[in-house]
């Protein structure tokens, strides 16, 4: 409980009067005794009234508050949180409200001020923006309640428990279902490439069209119909994709508001959505994590929800990536041949270790290594070096990138393709590579 502005003003006025009267007495100026009596009487009346007001405030019941919030939020997206308030007092009640938001969530428009009308429910709201994924609990809502005479303001802490989960920003995909998949992908910057070869499943026979390859002609059907007949193929289905996601310290670099780990997670979910729509099975395996997880590859739209619930609370750690152990775990769990997408940030301290692990993996699976690159490195390369410190930074950056390029070349020499890409561009580049491989019949 704290004094209101009204009470402080009255105290200041009476104190000023007392100082003036005391100063006049000290200067031997005759002051009517009635003025002194009135001043003391007003002061005592204010003290009595304030005590009575404080007592009435303590006895007032707290307004009832209910929090209306979604059960899940999207990382980095603003959402509206509603608070429904009602009270049983006869006069209107002006209150201030502050919702105790958990760490990891930013907010706007707090604290809130509103006037509650008797017998009515008031609905107010504020905006919330998650800065990290995971499970969050709202426990307390704080009210500043005015006293009946307005001399005090009492703080009330209401225990209102609500829970929500913060998922990767994947909600846009559900809007994308209203559009054709290819159109939606093109908006993300995914490039469509022409189909090469015929390593795909047979779909049907149809008349030969301009642009078809001569190898598509079915000569027996052509002889029967006395017109060119071509075989039509569709992308192979029922393939398996497994993401190997590095959760170690290499993935803690920031690129904009999101870390490399969050960018990688978003890219995995985006490609999962596309692959599931293509009829493929998708799974995920993590390593260098406090709680390693494995989600077996499964087909169907329901698998996307399984993936979201399985990774929404994942976070990067300070552990160093153990590639041999991660490959051993995957080989023990994934027996069927699959496309394994290993997402990490290649560093020179693990180059030989990674190479040996991947060489074991390619005997049983097709492998794509995705290495995230910090955007700041390119900025350093294209910035002029005017001082000794800037020159040393430039030379160190060049040396670091040369080491990365050497690792990429060694992987390519062993038949392992590497996608070296900025974190923010990984989603589109990864889907582009998958679509190209599907059309070329490379996945098998």
C-alpha positions in Angstrom: 0.0 0.0 0.0 1.3 3.4 -0.9 -0.1 7.0 -0.6 -1.9 8.4 -3.6 -1.1 11.7 -5.2 -4.1 13.3 -3.6 -2.9 12.3 -0.1 0.6 13.7 -0.8 -0.9 17.0 -2.1 -2.9 17.4 1.1 0.0 16.6 3.3 2.2 19.1 1.3 -0.4 21.9 1.7 -0.8 21.4 5.5 2.9 21.1 5.9 3.4 24.4 4.0 0.8 26.1 6.2 2.5 24.8 9.3 5.9 26.1 8.1 4.5 29.5 7.4 2.7 29.8 10.8 5.9 28.6 12.6 8.0 31.1 10.7 5.7 33.9 11.6 5.8 32.9 15.3 9.6 32.8 15.2 9.6 36.4 13.8 7.4 37.5 16.7 4.5 38.1 14.4 1.2 37.7 16.2 -0.7 34.7 14.7 -4.3 34.1 15.7 -4.6 31.0 17.8 -7.6 29.9 15.8 -5.4 29.5 12.7 -3.1 27.2 14.6 -6.1 25.2 15.9 -7.6 24.9 12.5 -4.3 23.7 11.0 -3.8 21.1 13.7 -7.4 20.0 13.3 -7.1 19.6 9.6 -3.9 17.6 10.0 -5.5 15.3 12.6 -8.6 14.9 10.4 -6.5 13.9 7.4 -4.6 11.4 9.5 -7.9 9.8 10.8 -9.4 9.9 7.4 -6.4 8.3 5.8 -6.3 5.5 8.4 -10.0 4.8 7.9 -9.4 4.8 4.1 -6.5 2.4 4.4 -8.6 0.1 6.6 -11.4 0.1 4.0 -9.0 -0.6 1.2 -7.6 -3.7 3.0 -11.1 -5.0 3.4 -12.0 -4.5 -0.3 -12.2 -7.8 -2.2 -9.9 -8.0 -5.3 -11.5 -7.8 -8.8 -11.7 -11.1 -10.6 -9.3 -11.5 -13.6 -9.2 -14.2 -16.2 -6.4 -14.4 -18.8 -7.3 -15.4 -22.3 -4.3 -16.6 -24.3 -3.6 -19.2 -27.0 -2.1 -22.5 -26.0 0.7 -22.0 -28.5 2.7 -19.0 -29.8 5.0 -18.6 -32.8 8.6 -17.6 -32.2 9.2 -13.9 -33.1 5.5 -13.2 -33.9 3.3 -10.7 -32.0 0.2 -12.2 -30.4 -2.7 -10.6 -28.5 -3.3 -11.5 -24.8 -6.7 -10.6 -23.4 -7.5 -10.0 -19.7 -11.2 -10.1 -18.6 -11.9 -8.2 -15.4 -15.0 -7.8 -13.3 -15.8 -6.5 -9.7 -18.7 -6.3 -7.3 -18.4 -2.6 -6.2 -21.2 -0.1 -6.7 -19.2 2.8 -8.0 -16.9 2.6 -11.1 -13.3 1.6 -10.3 -10.2 2.9 -12.0 -7.3 0.4 -11.8 -3.9 -0.2 -13.1 -2.9 -3.8 -14.1 0.5 -5.4 -14.8 0.7 -9.0 -16.0 4.0 -10.7 -14.9 5.3 -12.0 -18.2 7.9 -14.8 -18.0 11.5 -14.2 -19.1 12.0 -14.9 -22.8 8.8 -13.1 -23.8 8.7 -9.4 -24.7 5.6 -7.3 -24.3 4.0 -4.0 -25.3 1.2 -1.8 -23.7 2.0 -2.8 -20.1 1.0 -1.7 -17.5 -2.7 -1.2 -18.5 -5.1 1.4 -17.1 -8.9 1.0 -17.3 -12.1 2.0 -15.5 -14.3 -0.9 -14.4 -18.0 -0.4 -14.5 -20.2 -2.0 -11.9 -22.0 -5.2 -13.1 -20.0 -5.3 -16.4 -17.0 -7.2 -17.6 -14.1 -5.2 -19.0 -11.8 -6.7 -21.6 -8.3 -5.2 -22.1 -5.2 -6.6 -23.8 -1.6 -6.3 -24.5 0.8 -7.7 -27.1 3.3 -10.5 -26.6 6.3 -11.5 -28.7 8.3 -14.7 -27.8 12.0 -14.4 -28.1 12.8 -18.1 -27.5 11.0 -21.4 -27.8 9.8 -23.7 -25.0 7.2 -24.0 -22.3 6.2 -20.9 -20.4 4.0 -20.4 -17.3 2.2 -17.3 -16.3 1.6 -17.2 -12.6 0.9 -13.7 -11.3 -1.1 -10.7 -12.3 -0.6 -7.4 -10.3 -3.4 -4.9 -9.6 -3.1 -1.4 -8.2 -6.4 -0.8 -6.5 -7.5 2.7 -5.3 -9.0 3.2 -1.9 -12.6 4.4 -1.5 -11.6 8.0 -0.7 -8.7 7.9 -3.2 -6.0 8.5 -0.6 -4.2 5.1 -1.0 -3.3 2.7 -3.7 -3.0 -1.0 -2.8 -1.1 -3.6 -4.7 -2.8 -7.0 -5.1 -1.0 -10.0 -6.5 -3.5 -12.4 -8.1 -2.4 -16.0 -8.6 -3.6 -16.7 -12.2 -1.8 -19.7 -13.7 -1.8 -20.2 -17.4 0.5 -22.2 -19.7 1.6 -21.8 -23.3 4.1 -23.3 -25.7 6.3 -21.3 -28.1 6.9 -23.1 -31.4 9.1 -22.2 -34.3 7.5 -19.7 -36.6 5.8 -22.3 -38.8 2.2 -21.0 -38.7 2.6 -19.4 -42.1 2.6 -22.9 -43.6 -1.1 -23.5 -42.7 -1.9 -20.3 -44.6 0.2 -21.6 -47.5 -2.1 -24.6 -47.8 -4.7 -22.4 -49.5 -2.2 -21.9 -52.4 -0.6 -24.3 -54.7 2.6 -25.7 -53.2 4.8 -24.5 -56.0 3.4 -21.0 -55.9 4.0 -20.8 -52.2 7.5 -22.1 -52.5 8.3 -19.6 -55.2 7.4 -16.8 -52.8 10.0 -18.1 -50.4 12.7 -17.9 -53.1 12.8 -21.6 -53.9 14.0 -22.0 -57.5 12.3 -24.6 -59.7 14.7 -26.5 -61.9 14.1 -28.6 -65.0 13.9 -32.4 -64.6 16.9 -34.4 -65.7 16.9 -38.1 -66.4 14.1 -40.6 -65.7 14.9 -42.1 -62.4 11.3 -41.7 -61.3 8.2 -43.8 -60.9 6.1 -44.5 -63.9 2.8 -42.7 -63.8 0.9 -43.1 -67.1 1.0 -43.1 -70.9 0.0 -40.0 -72.9 0.5 -38.4 -76.3 3.9 -37.1 -77.0 4.2 -33.3 -76.4 6.7 -30.7 -77.5 9.5 -30.6 -75.0 9.4 -34.3 -74.1 12.6 -36.3 -74.4 12.9 -39.0 -77.1 13.8 -41.4 -74.3 10.2 -41.0 -73.0 8.7 -42.5 -76.1 7.1 -45.9 -75.6 7.7 -47.5 -79.0 5.3 -50.4 -78.5 2.4 -48.1 -77.6 3.4 -45.8 -80.5 3.2 -48.7 -83.0 -0.2 -49.7 -81.7 -1.7 -46.2 -81.8 0.2 -45.1 -84.9 1.0 -41.8 -83.1 3.9 -40.9 -80.7 3.1 -42.0 -77.2 5.3 -40.9 -74.2 5.7 -42.3 -70.7 4.9 -39.8 -68.0 6.7 -40.1 -64.7 6.1 -38.7 -61.3 8.5 -38.0 -58.5 9.4 -41.0 -56.5 7.5 -41.4 -53.3 7.8 -43.3 -50.0 11.4 -42.1 -49.5 12.8 -41.3 -46.1 14.5 -38.2 -44.9 16.3 -37.9 -41.6 17.6 -34.7 -40.2 20.8 -34.9 -38.0 20.6 -31.6 -36.1 23.6 -30.3 -34.3 22.6 -28.8 -30.9 26.1 -27.9 -29.8 28.0 -24.7 -29.3 28.8 -24.3 -33.0 25.1 -23.5 -33.5 24.9 -20.6 -30.9 26.0 -17.9 -33.3 23.4 -15.1 -33.9 22.2 -14.1 -37.4 19.7 -11.3 -36.8 17.2 -12.0 -34.0 17.5 -15.8 -34.4 20.4 -18.0 -33.6 21.9 -20.5 -36.1 20.1 -23.2 -34.2 16.7 -21.6 -34.7 17.3 -21.0 -38.4 18.3 -24.7 -38.7 15.2 -25.8 -36.9 13.0 -23.6 -39.1 14.6 -25.0 -42.2 14.1 -28.6 -41.0 10.4 -28.0 -40.4 10.0 -26.3 -43.8 11.6 -29.1 -45.7 9.6 -31.6 -43.6 6.4 -29.9 -44.7 7.4 -30.0 -48.4 8.7 -33.6 -48.2 5.5 -34.8 -46.4 3.4 -33.2 -49.1 5.5 -35.1 -51.7 4.6 -38.4 -50.0 8.0 -39.0 -48.3 8.6 -40.0 -44.7 10.5 -37.5 -42.4 12.3 -38.0 -39.1 14.8 -36.2 -36.9 17.8 -37.0 -34.7 19.7 -34.6 -32.5 23.2 -34.7 -31.0 25.3 -32.6 -28.7 22.1 -32.0 -26.8 21.3 -32.3 -23.1 18.4 -34.6 -24.0 19.2 -36.3 -27.4 16.0 -37.0 -29.3 15.1 -39.3 -32.1 11.8 -39.2 -34.1 11.5 -42.1 -36.5 10.6 -41.2 -40.1 6.9 -41.5 -40.8 4.7 -40.4 -43.7 1.5 -38.3 -43.5 0.5 -34.8 -42.5 0.2 -35.8 -38.9 4.0 -36.2 -38.7 4.5 -32.5 -38.9 2.7 -32.1 -35.6 4.8 -34.8 -34.1 7.9 -33.0 -35.2 6.7 -29.7 -33.9 5.9 -31.1 -30.5 9.2 -33.0 -30.4 11.4 -30.0 -31.0 9.6 -26.9 -29.8 11.6 -26.9 -26.5 14.9 -27.9 -27.9 17.8 -25.5 -27.4 21.5 -25.3 -28.2 24.1 -26.2 -25.6 27.7 -25.5 -24.8 28.7 -29.1 -25.7 31.1 -29.9 -28.5 29.7 -31.9 -31.4 30.6 -35.6 -31.2 30.1 -36.7 -34.8 31.2 -40.4 -34.5 28.8 -40.9 -31.6 25.9 -39.2 -33.5 26.5 -41.4 -36.5 26.7 -44.6 -34.4 23.3 -43.7 -32.8 21.7 -43.0 -36.2 23.1 -46.2 -37.8 21.7 -48.2 -34.9 18.2 -46.7 -35.2 17.8 -46.0 -39.0 18.2 -49.3 -40.9 16.4 -48.4 -44.1 18.3 -46.3 -46.6 17.5 -42.6 -46.3 18.6 -39.1 -47.2 20.4 -37.9 -44.1 20.7 -34.1 -43.9 23.4 -33.2 -41.4 23.1 -29.6 -40.3 26.1 -28.1 -38.4 28.7 -25.4 -38.6 31.9 -26.8 -39.9 35.0 -25.9 -37.9 38.6 -27.0 -38.4 38.9 -28.7 -35.0 36.4 -31.4 -36.1 37.3 -31.8 -39.8 38.9 -35.2 -39.7 36.4 -36.5 -37.1 33.5 -35.4 -39.3 35.0 -36.8 -42.4 35.5 -40.2 -40.9 32.0 -40.3 -39.5 30.4 -39.2 -42.8 32.4 -41.8 -44.7 30.8 -44.5 -42.5 27.4 -43.0 -43.0 27.5 -42.9 -46.8 27.9 -46.7 -47.0 24.3 -47.0 -45.9 22.6 -43.7 -46.5 22.7 -40.7 -48.9 24.1 -37.7 -47.1 23.9 -34.0 -47.5 26.0 -31.8 -45.2 24.6 -28.3 -44.6 27.2 -26.0 -43.1 25.9 -22.6 -41.8 28.1 -19.6 -42.4 28.1 -16.4 -40.4 27.0 -13.4 -42.4 29.5 -11.1 -40.6 32.3 -13.0 -42.4 31.2 -11.7 -45.7 30.8 -8.2 -44.3 34.4 -8.3 -43.1 35.7 -9.5 -46.5 33.9 -6.6 -48.3 34.9 -3.9 -45.8 38.1 -1.9 -46.3 40.9 -2.6 -43.8 42.3 0.8 -42.7 43.8 0.0 -39.4 46.1 -2.7 -38.0 43.2 -4.2 -36.1 41.0 -4.3 -39.1 43.8 -5.9 -41.2 44.3 -8.6 -38.6 40.5 -9.3 -38.6 40.5 -9.5 -42.4 43.4 -11.9 -42.5 41.9 -14.1 -39.8 38.6 -14.2 -41.6 40.2 -15.2 -44.9 42.2 -17.9 -43.1 39.0 -19.2 -41.5 37.1 -19.3 -44.7 39.9 -21.1 -46.5 39.8 -23.8 -43.8 36.1 -24.2 -44.3 36.5 -24.4 -48.1 39.2 -27.1 -47.6 36.8 -29.1 -45.5 34.0 -28.7 -48.1 36.4 -29.9 -50.9 37.5 -32.9 -48.9 33.8 -33.9 -48.3 33.0 -33.4 -52.0 36.0 -35.5 -53.0 34.4 -38.4 -51.0 31.1 -38.0 -52.8 29.4 -36.0 -50.0 27.7 -32.8 -51.3 28.0 -29.8 -49.0 25.6 -26.9 -48.9 27.6 -23.9 -47.5 25.0 -21.2 -46.9 24.0 -18.2 -44.7 21.7 -19.2 -41.9 18.9 -16.9 -43.1 19.0 -18.4 -46.6 19.2 -22.0 -45.6 15.4 -22.8 -45.8 15.0 -21.8 -49.4 18.3 -23.4 -50.5 17.6 -26.6 -48.7 14.2 -27.0 -50.3 15.6 -26.1 -53.7 18.2 -28.8 -53.4 15.5 -31.4 -52.3 13.2 -30.4 -55.2 16.0 -30.6 -57.7 17.0 -34.1 -56.5 13.5 -35.3 -56.6 13.0 -34.2 -60.2 16.3 -35.6 -61.2 15.6 -38.9 -59.5 18.7 -38.6 -57.5 17.0 -39.7 -54.2 16.9 -43.5 -54.0 
